[in-house]
Amino acid sequence: MPRTLAQQWLNWGMGLSLAGLVVGCSQIEIPFISSSLNSGNSDEQPALSGNGRFLAFVSNRQGGRRILLYDLQQRRSIELPGLNRPGAIVEHPSLSYTGRYIVYTADDRGRPIVALYDRAIQRSQPLTLSYPGQVRNPNISPDGRYIVFESGSRGQWDIEIIDRGLNIELDKEEGRVEEGERGRVGE
């Protein structure tokens, strides 16, 4: 039975509307946007700063394992120039109180080392180049002075502590009173 021109246009219009609904409801991949926290990539090993503002994690965004830093307060990514070197494999970030210091393991020559990144000067420094054996799972104290990690130098996993000394700039928020700095009542 021949269709009228109006029926053909109506069928065509309904078909386009239905196709638009299907496309509009289907899942599409969203490209990585530097200001987003979650992505379609593998994001793992989260570490939270002591003040709860910053989140560091390992991600395979942009084609390689990198440590990323996210400001939870401002909801944006923070650049870390000098931390993620091409070819280096980074793991297990740990943050000081305000996120100034990031300690992590890096493996760029077949042997993992513990390294420290200072956001104030945008530079990493290796801490365990002279350690025999494997190292893993570093953590930094809230003030940034002490770093603990596991070391396999004696054929078993032991805990090692690095004291960065008294001459470092401690990580503490303005107005925050450290334990031991509080005066006693009546002093």
PyMOL commands that set and color helices and strands:
alter all, ss='L'
color gray80, all
select helices_A, chain A and resi 5-25
alter helices_A, ss='H'
color red, helices_A
select strands_A, chain A and resi 43-48+54-59+66-71+76-78+89-95+101-107+113-118+123-126+135-140+146-151+158-163
alter strands_A, ss='S'
color yellow, strands_A
deselect
rebuild
show_as cartoon
